[in-house]
């Protein structure tokens, strides 16, 4: 900034020197007076800009702000996970009867630190009330939930979260379930630094109570973090998280954490310390009788003879492989989905090629999952049919697209699919910036070239179009490489209870814009004065400054208002973050084009109208002014929307997503409308959501798609290898 000021000052001195020599002392003195006013204006502009930005500076929130935000968060979390529990059919017809007990692995802290009175922790997923009370009786209310793939760890955390909220007592913290995939202790050494960032991103309504509220909620012990998926972190980071978690906790802090058993044991061994005062529980396998009782509850009151045979064999212990599969909640859910929901003949489960061993039977169920849900949940546009897809999809294509996503997530080392991360893992920064720069340059050059060609002829249009296109391409291309790292942005178009805020933001925006317009006015007046005289210079400068000020005031005011959260309920989901970012992007592009286009159109109308009126009369001048204004507004509005809007918008995540979706669709890897497909996959039960991220409904399904696609590639390659021999 100091260097820029020095260059401006040097330019002014040089200009005055030239004027002194060419025009004489009197003219140079006049210009010096104008320049002194221009150079003094930043002193006025800087406080206004600071005033404009003051709302984004975090200040210590009041106790009342924190209390209100706390209650709002409780409502948001409850609504969010009640919907997710419904989507996952956790209570239909009843929760699976998984028994949980203290682990026998050497991964738990000393008993005296875990429970004050007794060394026991037992509970069942289908009786979550007593299990929640067991959690409350823990000395520090810290719990680690272990288990193998598909054992019901995440399901238990959702049940526990909803029960703790439903029976919340005065002063108890708000349970918030978060995927651990985003915590990097090298960036956030303390849990509550990362937690504050996640709360602000996942629950934007909290920011309406004050920028410092999310951090205050964490630091004041108002949050019970439920941290899902330690095993989904890179192996080297898992012990780092254990160490950072221990270092972040005070005596009263609580948490729940989930992990696969083997990975947790390895992380504890490498960290060389257990999680302080945390009880560690694991599930017992479902017995054949428990599985049979659950399946019978899912069947009609009078099941067909085939199901009676299956249940009888299961209870009698003569269906060994089937019993092994349904010993986990995942296997039980797969059997219900593929055979009971589809009303398929169950007899192949007892004697067929698919039951030669437990692994083959589970693979068969996973293979049938996609065609089954597509057949049993036909597309519907009914808004009340929330668990039916909105479009009809081909089973083969769905499997191919999900397999690509499984490989994609495996390659980048995460289970969380974030729609705005697709671009950064599809393009290199240089390739992406080159592409968006080329596209923006061509579009802008074409618009300006056509407009200029209508006025000055084809040669002028071509020349101007080439210059503008090159300039725009360079500007966008230079900044485009940073778009890949942009995060989603928030947009709120609700007018209810926000009219006063809109008026205030427009007032501030116009104040800042008109201050800048004053600078433009003086500069234009000076330039035109030197060429055409004082009166013409003042007239042109006044209109140019007014047009600039109104244009930028509109852009700044509306942008700030749209990007301000409200205190009404709004929790981040993949769909909500996508729609909000898309809305804000479109608004900022349109407002930039409209505001600047109108401003330039007004200036062009005045300039041309004044010049023509002096030569050809009033009527011709007015007509020329209107035509010039409309043409200028259209051309400049389109170009400014492309250049200014794309350059200055809050987030380019949606633009990056659009470019990426076109690239992936052209390569045949994903459909063009990726978010529509992902949303339908969620409705079908193939995916689930955790905050703004999609995940595969079960990690085992994710891994199965990778395994089977790899084996298919090997099978296809094998004949050609043999023929080469």
Phi, psi and omega in degrees: 000318179296321178296319178297318177297322178296319179296319178298315181296318179296320178297320179296317179298318179297316179299316180295323178297317179295316180296322180298321182282322186272314187260339180103175187294318184297314180294320179297323179295320178298314179296322179299323177296317178295316181297326179296324177292317180299316182290338179279341185296326177303330177299329175277323185290322184299311176300325179293319178295318178297321176298319179299321185270356187300325183296339182268357181274127183289126175239160181296120182285156178281165178298325179293320178299316181294319180296315179295317180296324180298314180292323176298317180298320179300317178293319180296314182295317180298312180296319182299312187272341169295318177296318181292323177297323176294319180296328182268002178055042185291333182249017185245114353282342177199158177299149179293141188278063182276130179267131179245141181215164177297139182290154174262000178285153180275064183231008187247152180293174180299141184304324184293340178272342186269309181230137186285320190253321186217155182256079180201148174204108179225157178180165181233143181294333179272003171224073190286337180300305177299325179294321177296323177292325174301318178297318181294334180280348177299147186301318180238009178053058176233129188220135173245127181251114181254169177162165177278183178301132177072020183271356176097022182296307182294324177301317179297321180295322178294316178299315181296318179302311183293323179291318179296323177291317183294330182247025185299133178260163183301130177089351179287144180290163180273120177289131180229122182269127183226143173283132180287354187302333185268358184270117174243107184298342176288336177266316179239089182297332181255140180305318189282342170293315177291321181297320179298319179295318180292321179298317180295325181281317187276337181227075185301335180300334180296329181292340179291339177276352181137141184300333182271000185294314180304317179294320180297321179301318179289312185291335180270009177073025181273356184240135168258097182287127174254106192259111189258126168092052173302322183293345181275354174281157173304142185307321181293335183275339185300310176294332176296321178292320177301313180295315181295323179295315176300321182286344184268345192265133168270179185297329185263357184288143182241159173195162168230138182223142176241151178193156168291149190297312185295315181296322179294316179299319178296317180296319179295319180296319181286328177284340179062029176196135176285164174290123190300126172062023182260129170285142181238121184239154176225158179273153168268145178301145175293133177285164179298322179295317180296317179296318180296319179297319180294315180297321180295324178293336179275345183271164172300162181300330178239081182291159180288163184303328180300318178290326177297321178296316181298314182294321179296315179296323180295314180292327182281350179081020181254012174239071191300311184291322177296319179297323178295318181294316184276008175286349176243151177303326179298312180298320179295318178295318179298316180297318179296314184293314188282325185253315184282311181298321181278351183059044180275159177292120185276354186298329175298345178290342183262325183206096176195179181298329185282352182247026180288339170200169185295321181296319179294320179295316179295319178298321177299315180296319179293322178296326183274354186297311184296307179298330181292310183291329177292325181282325185269349178233077181294158183297146180208141176263004179292122182298335180279344179274073190286344180246031171236139183295158180272346183226162177266131184238153176273133185300317181296318179293319179300316179296319180297316181292318178293326177295319176300315181295322178298315177295320180300312180293322179296323181294322182267000171076043178209162173258351184269124177259109178253123188299328181280353176272348181300320183295315185291342177255005177253322183245153164276154180304321182292316180295319181293313181296324178295319181294312182289328177294317179295314180296317179293319180296316180297316181296313181293319179298321179294316181297309182292322179298317178295317179296317180291326180294326178294331182268312188250000180101166184302319183296313179297316180300317179296315182296311181295318179300318179296317181295311181295316179300318178295317181296313180296316179301319179292318181296309181293319180298323180292323182270342187297331182294340179273348182294333184297336183262003180292144177262165177299157179240161183260142176221131180229111182261008183287125179274333184300127181065011182232012180295317178299321178296321179297314180298317180297315181294323176294322178298314180294316179300317180292326178297312179294316181297316181290331174296315174295325177298328177296320177298312179300317181302315182292319180295313179297318178302318181297313183294314182290325178301315182295332183266322189234358178111167189294310186296316178296319179299315180296318180296311179297318181296319180298313181293317180298316180294318178296316180298315179297313183297316179295319181297307182289329175297318177296315180299310184293315183295311181294321180297317180294319181294315181296324184274008180263121180293160173250170182275001176286159186298127177201105177252144183288130168230167177305318182291317183291321179292323178295311182295322180294317180293320177298315181298315181295321179298311181297318180297314182294321177295314182292318180295320178298313180295317181293311184295311183288323177299316178295320179297313179292323177298320177297315180296317180294320178301313182295315184296308183290322179298319179295317183293316181290323180299323180293332185261320190240357176110170188293312186297315178295322180296317180295315179299316179296322180297316180297314179297315180297320180296314180296315180297314181295317180299318181294308183294308182293324178299315179296317181291316181293326175299321181286317186273301183292313181300312181291331184279319189257359183295158185296322182212139177256015185299321182289320177299316179298320179297317181298315179298317182293319181297323176295318180295313182291325177292320178297328179276356179077016184272327180215161176290162182297317180264079187298315183295325176298318178295315181296320179296320178290324176297326175292315179298328180282348181089010178275333177238163172228171179238145171226101187063227182276005185254142166272147171223155171297144184307321176223139179299328179295325176294317175305309183293326180295319178298321179293314182298312185290325178291324178292320180292326177295320178297319180294320180296323180288329182279336187298314181300320181293329178293317180294321181294331178289334178289000000 
